[in-house]
């Protein structure tokens, strides 16, 4: 099977990866928007978990990661519920990790374990010990394939990064002691800036904040009124929307109608309708410098300043006025 990706290029992939990609759990991710509720208020915010999952797999392959780690990369988000992290707002889960809590159940109740057994692969070793895969996941503030792909993919799609910039960054990555690191401070500064455009300017865009708030309100009410169940969150975004639209609940209908592309909002700290804080996400890439690994912030004043500013903004949150 040949896979082509607009960020990484064209790759031939192994049969097991092809079979996994064509499986129902992975295909379902085509209907799960990575930005959660954002596509409901801006149709251009439309990157899916499927694109991201395949991208993570290909980035790991490009960096020389094993077939097993490519599989782990492809499947790392397979348990994401409809509207991605909106479920964490619905359930008031500040760790924003509900999809991780249900990961084992999703795998065990799907054909994924059978596909892996067919190829003599140990699904428990592959999927339930994430610390094994150093390219796929690393704790912040390190680089990892997951963090890098969603940043590059979103920022390219939403016009904040060019392919030329992205390819320069990708060409600067090396793997040292199993970890992703960079070779130039210029590329590190570029990625830190781009990452904060993602997790601050996009995630905390007032329109995005509005969409998350309004959709989580709607879903909470639909759950309380038994229009939907938690199990329904393993459907696709549009299916959950249709379940709510087909109900006769006037409050749910009214809230759904408030999610549209013509919403007007702005930041207003003194007079606001919504105040939201997201999980703090900081980045400080490792550089291979003079035969040792060193944090970008130790070499760059710009990186230090961006991290201080980001931490302050995360702690403050965003105050949104609906116009």
N, C-alpha and C positions, 0 to 999 in steps of 0.2 A: 504494500500500500504506500502510495506517495502522498505526503502531507505538505501543503504549502501554507506558509504563514507570512503575513505582511511585515512582521518584525524580523523574523529569523531566516526566512527563505524556505527552500524546498528540502525535504528529507524523506528517505525511505525508512519505514519503520517495521519492526518485527510483527509477526503474525499475531502474537498474543496482544500486542497493543492495538492492532486493528480490531480484534474481536472485542476487546474491552471498550474501545471507542464506539462500536456499533451496539453495545449493550444498552438496555433500557435506562439504567441509572445514569449513565454518562450522557446519553441522548437527551434525557430530561433536562440537563443543564442548559440546553439551548433555549429553554423557556424560563430560565432564572436570570434575572438581571443583576449584574454585579453591584450596581449602584442602588439596589433595593427599590425604594419608592421613586427614585429620581426620574425614571423614564416617563412617569405619569404626568410630570409637570414640564418636562423638556424631552421631546422625542429623540433628540440627538444624544442623550445620555443613555446609550443603549448597548454597551458592552455586556456580554453574557458570561456566566460562569463556565460555559462550555469553551468559549474562546480562550479564557484565562487558563483553564485546566490543560488544554492541549498545548498552550503556549509554555506553561511551566514544564511540561514533559519535554518539549523541544529544546528549551533553554538548557535543561539538565543534559540532554543528549549532546547539544552543541559544546557544552563544557566538559564532555568526556565522562559523564555519569553513567553508571552501570544500567543495564536493562531493568534490574530490580528497582533502582531509584527512579528511573523514568516511569515505571508503573505506579510507584508511590506518588509521584508528582501528578500524573494524570488523574489519580483517584483522590487526591487530598481534599478536594472540595465536594465530593460526590454526595455528601450528606447535607449540603446547604439547602435550607428550606426555601419555599417561595419568598421572594423579596429579600433574599440573603439576610443581612443583619437586622432587618426590621423586626424579626422575631425576638431579638434580644431587647428591643425597646418594649415590645408587647409584654414580655415576661419580666421586664425590669432586671435583666441580667447584665450587670455592669462589666463583667469580664468579656462580654460579646463573643462567647464561645459555645453557644447552644449547639451549633452544628458539630462541634467536637464531642459534646456529651452524647450525641446520638449516633456517632460515626460507626461504632461496632455493630449496633443493631441494624443500621442500614445495610452494611456489608453482608451481615449474616442472613438477612432476609431478601437477598437479591441473588442473581446468577453470577455475581462477581467471584465469589469463592469457588464456584464450580469451574469457571473459566480458568482460574489460576491453577486449580488442581489438575485440570486437563493438561497443562503445560508443566506439570511437576514442580509447581512453585508453592511455597509455604505462605499462604495468605496472612497468617497471624504474624509471622516474622516481617513480611513485607509492609503490612498496613497498620499494625497495632503497636509498633515500636518506633515512633517518629524520630526519636533521638538518634536512630541509626543513620539517618540520611542528612548529612551535613550540608549538601548543596540545596536540598529542598527547603528546609526550615532552620532558622537560627533565631535565638532570642534577639530582640532589639538591644542595641542599635546596629547590629550587623546586617550585611547584605545576605540575601538568600533568594533562591529562584522565585519563590512565591511573592516576596516583597518587591523584587525587581520587576517581575512580569506585570503585576497589576498596576504598578506605577507607570511603566513605559507604555503599556497598552492603553490605559485611560488617557494619559497625557498626549499620546499621539492622536488617538481618536477624537479628542476634544480640542485639538489644535494648539496645544501648549508645548509640543516637542516635535521636531522634524525627524525624518528618517535618517538624515545625515548625522544629526546629533546623537541619535540612538545608536547608530552603527559605530560611531567613534567611541561611545561609552562601552558597548559590548566588546569591541576589539581591545579595550584596555583591561578587561577582566582577566585575571589569571586565578588558578586554583592552587592554593598553598596550604599544606597540612589539611587538605580536604575542605577548606573554606574558600568562598569567593572573596577576592580582594582586588584592589585596583593598583595601577602602577603610577598614575599621575595625579597630582593634587588638583589639576584643572578638571579632570573628569569626575573626581570626588566632589568638588564644589558644585559642578553642574548637576550631579545626581541629587545632592542634598537639597539644592534649590528646587529641582523638579519634584522630588518626593514631597516637599512641603506644599507645592502647588496642588498635589494630589490630596494629602491628608488634612490640609488646612483650607486652601482656597476652594477645593472641590467638595470634600466631605462636609466642610462647615460653611459652604455657600448658603446664604439665608434661604434660598429657594429649596435647596436640598433639606435643610433643617425643617422647613415647613412641611415638605412632602413626607418625611419620616414621621414627624409629629402627627400629622393628620391621618396617615395610613395606619399608624400604630393605634391611634384612638379608634379608628374604624374596626380594626381587627380585634381589639380588646372587646368592643361592644358585641361584635359578631360571635366571639367565643362565649361571652357571658350569656348571650341570648340563644346559644346552641344552634346558630346558623351554620357555623363551621366548628370543626374539632381540631385538636393539635395534630392529629393524623393527616388532616387535609393540607397541612403545610408541606407535606411531601409531594404535593401536586405542583404544577407549573404556575407561574404568576397569573396568567390569564384565566386559568381554571378556578383559582381562588376568588378572583374578581367576579367571575360569572356566578359562582355560588352565592356571593353576597348580593349581586345585582338581581338574582332570581328570587330573593327573599321578599317578604312583604313588610319588612321592618322599616318604618319611615325614617327612624334616626340613622340607621345604617345607610339607607338610600341618600339621605341628606348629606352625610359625611362623604360618601363616595363622589357626589357631585362637586365637592369642594376640591377635588384633585383633578386639575386640568392645566393646560399650558398657558392660560391667561392670568394665572395668579400673580398678584403684585405684592412684593414684600421688600423690606429694607432693614438694615441694621439700625437699631435705636436703643441705646442702653438706658435711657431715662424713661422711655415709654414703650414697653414691649409686651407682646402677647406670648412669646415662647422664649425660654432660656434653656439652652441645651449645652451639656458638656459631653464630649466624646472621650473614649479611652485615649490616654496620652500615647502618641506614637512618635518616637524620636529616631533619628538615623545619624550614624557616625561611622562611615565605612572604614574598614581596615585597608591600609596601603602596605604594599611590599616595598619597603624603603631601606636602602643600605643593608640588605640581607636580613631584615627583621620586619615584623608586623607592627605597625604603629597606627593609631587612630588619626583620621583626617583632622580632627579638632586640635591635635597637638602640632600640626603643621600649618593650619589655616585659621586666621582670625575671622574670615568670613564664615567658616563653618561654625566656629564658636558662637558668633553673634546670631546666626540663623537658629542654632539650637536653643539659645537663651530666649529668643523671641518666640519660638514655637512652644516652648514649655509654658511661657506666660500665657499665650493664647489658649492653649489646652486647659490650663487651670481656670482661666477667666470664662471660657465658653463663649457662646454667641447669643446675643439678644436680638430677637426678630420681631418686628412690627408688621402685622398684616394690614395692607392698605385697602 
